[in-house]
Amino acid sequence: MADEKTKKQVPLRISASLWNDLSQWAEDDFRSINGQIEYLLTECVKQHKKNGRTVPDDL
């Protein structure tokens, strides 16, 4: 099992409009864009492990 503190680098290509939306969201949450993406992915994985869905019912 991988060490929790070890981070992998992943190149990611996203549209300019998505980048702008994530940037604003990250700023609102006082995170970097990288931190925001990691947070969102972590939450999706938790949700998937919890009930087999990647999107919460109340979204």
N, C-alpha and C positions, 0 to 999 in steps of 0.2 A: 504494500500500500504506500502511496506517495506521501511524503511529509507535507503536512498542512501548510507549513510556512514556505515551501518551495513553490515558486510561481513559474508558470510556463508563459512564454511569449507567443502570441497568436496574431498574425497579420489579419486585419479585418477591413474589408472594403464596404463602405456604406454610402448612401446618397448624401448629397449636400443638405437636402432638406431634413433627413433623419439626423444628420450630424448637428444641425442647428437646433432641432427639437431636443436632442439629448443634452446638448450644451446648456440650453436654457433650464432644463429640468435639473441637471447636475448643479447649476448655479443656485437654483431655488433650494436644493437640498444640501448646499455647502459641501459638495463633492467635486472631485475632478471628473472629467468625462470618463476616464478609465475606471475610476472608482464607481461611477454610476452604472456603467455597463456591467462591472463585476457584481455589484449589488443586485441589479435586475436579474442577471443570470442565476445568481445564488437563490433568489426568491423563487424563480421559476422552477429550479431543481427541487427546492424544499416542497413546493406545492405539488409537483409531480410525484415525489416520494410519498407525500401524504395521501393523495387520493387518485393518483394515476393521470391527473390532468395537468397541463402546463399553464392554463389560464384559470384564475379563480372565477367562481360562479358570479361574484359580484362585480366583475370588471365591466 
